[in-house]
C-alpha cells in the first residue's frame, strides 16, 4: 500500500463540470442513422421488387415452384 495522501480526481471534476455532467452527443450520430435507414430501405425495396417480378420471371424462365422458392430465399439474404 502506498502511504501517499494524493487523491484521485475524476476528469469531470478537473474540467470544471459537475459529477452529473453529460458528455455532448456525437454530431455524426445523425449521419450514421441516415446510412442505416437508407440501407434498410434498400433491403426492403429489393425484396419487394423480387416478389412483384416473381410471377413474370417464373413464366418467362419456365421455373418450377421449388426454383421459385430458391429465388425468394437467395434474394432475402
ZARO-233384 format. One record per atom (N, C-alpha, C, O, CB): x, y, z; residue in one letter. Coordinates in steps of 0.1 Angstrom, whole numbers, plus 5000, padded with zeros to 4 digits. Atoms other than C-alpha are relative to their C-alpha. Last residue first. Glycine has a CB too. Example, Ala and Ser with C-alpha at 12.3 -4.5 7.8 and 13.67 -1.06 7.14 Angstrom:
499149895000S;513749895071S;499250115008S;499750225009S;500450054986S;500949885000A;512349555078A;500950125000A;501950125007A;499050005012A;
! end
This chain:
498850004992X;469848704523X;500549875004X;501549865011X;499850085012X;500349954987X;466348764510X;501250005009X;501250055021X;498949935007X;500149865000X;467348724474X;499750075013X;500050185015X;498850044991X;498649945003X;468648374479X;499950154999X;500950225002X;500549954987X;499150024989X;465448254497X;501350074997X;501950135006X;500249855002X;500449924988X;463048404472X;501049995011X;501450095017X;498649965005X;499849865003X;464948264442X;499650095012X;500350195015X;499250044987X;498649985000X;465047924458X;500450154997X;501250205004X;500849914991X;499749994986X;461347934464X;501550035002X;501950105011X;499649875008X;500649874996X;460847994427X;500350035015X;500650145019X;498450004998X;499149895004X;463147714420X;499650135003X;500450225006X;500349994985X;498850024992X;461047474440X;501050114997X;501650175006X;500649864998X;500349944986X;457847614424X;501249995009X;501550085017X;498849935006X;500950074992X;459347534389X;499750075013X;500450175016X;500549865003X;499450064988X;461047774365X;498949935008X;497749975007X;500750105009X;500550144998X;459947834330X;500649935012X;501149825011X;500249924987X;498950094998X;462148144326X;499649855001X;500549765002X;500950045011X;499049985011X;459448374312X;501249905001X;501749864990X;500650145001X;500650035014X;456648234333X;501150014989X;501249924981X;498950104997X;500450145000X;458548214366X;499549964986X;499849864981X;499049975011X;498850085001X;460148554360X;499749854999X;500349784991X;500950035012X;499549985014X;456748714354X;501349924997X;501549864987X;500250154997X;500850085009X;455448554386X;500450024985X;500349924978X;498550065001X;499950155000X;458548664405X;499049934991X;499449844984X;499749965014X;499550055013X;458649034395X;500049854999X;500149794988X;501450054997X;500949955010X;456549164424X;500449944986X;499549904979X;500050154999X;501350064999X;458348944449X;499050054990X;498249974986X;499550035014X;500050145003X;461749044436X;498749935001X;498349864992X;501049935009X;499850015014X;460949414436X;500049854996X;499449814986X;501350074995X;501349975006X;459649394472X;500149984985X;499149934979X;499650155003X;500950114998X;462749214484X;498650034994X;498049934988X;499849985015X;499650125008X;464949474468X;499149885002X;498749824992X;501549975004X;500349975014X;462949764483X;500449884991X;499749854981X;500650134995X;501450025001X;463149614518X;499650024985X;498749954980X;499250095009X;500250144998X;466949584515X;498549974998X;498149874991X;500449955014X;499550085012X;467349924500X;499749855001X;499349794991X;501550034998X;500949975010X;465250084528X;500349924987X;499549874980X;499950154996X;501250084997X;467349914554X;498950024989X;498349924985X;499450045014X;499650145003X;470550054538X;498749915003X;498549824995X;501149965009X;499950025014X;468950404537X;500349864996X;499749804987X;501050104993X;501450005006X;467950384573X;500049984985X;499149914980X;499450145004X;500750124996X;471450274584X;498649994994X;498149894989X;500049985015X;499450115008X;473050554564X;499349865003X;499049794994X;501649985003X;500449985014X;470750814578X;500549884992X;499849834984X;500450134995X;501450045001X;471350694614X;499450004986X;498749914981X;499150085009X;500150154999X;475050704609X;498649954999X;498349854993X;500749965013X;499550065013X;474751064596X;500049855000X;499649784991X;501550054997X;501149995009X;472551154626X;500449954986X;499649894979X;499650154998X;501050104998X;475151014650X;498850014990X;498349904986X;499450015014X;500050105011X;477951214635X;498949905001X;498749824992X;501349934998X;500849945011X;477251504659X;499949914988X;499049934979X;500650134995X;499250005012X;478351284688X;499250064989X;498150004986X;500649874997X;500250115010X;476251364718X;500950034988X;501150144984X;498649994997X;500849965011X;477751614744X;499949884990X;500949814988X;500750124993X;499249965012X;479051444775X;499150034989X;498049984987X;500949884996X;500250105011X;476751454805X;500850054988X;500850174984X;498549994996X;499949955013X;477751634837X;499949894990X;500449784992X;501450074999X;501150045008X;476351484869X;500150054985X;499150054978X;498750055006X;500050155001X;479651494887X;498949954992X;498949844987X;499949945014X;500550074988X;479951864879X;500049854998X;500249804987X;498750055004X;501350065001X;482052004851X;499649935013X;500549875020X;499949914988X;501049904995X;485052224860X;498649954999X;497650025004X;500150134993X;500449915010X;487452034838X;499050115004X;498650194997X;499549934988X;498949925004X;489251874867X;499650114989X;500250214989X;501149914995X;499849904990X;486051754882X;501150094996X;501150215000X;500349935014X;501149905001X;485051584850X;500250115011X;499850225009X;498649935002X;499749905010X;488451414849X;498950114999X;499250224995X;500249934986X;500650035013X;487851244882X;500350114990X;500450234993X;498549975001X;501149915003X;490251334910X;499549964986X;500349954977X;500550155000X;500350025014X;492451074926X;498850094997X;497850075004X;499849854996X;501350045002X;493751204960X;499749994985X;500250084977X;499050105006X;500549945013X;497351214969X;498649944997X;498449824998X;501049974989X;501349944998X;497851125005X;499450064988X;498450134989X;500150105012X;500249865006X;500750894997X;498650045003X;497649965004X;500249994985X;500349914989X;501350605021X;499750144995X;499550235003X;501150005010X;499349875000X;501150354993X;499550085011X;498450085015X;499750074986X;500849885000X;500050005000X;500950125000X;501950135006X;499150005012X;
! end
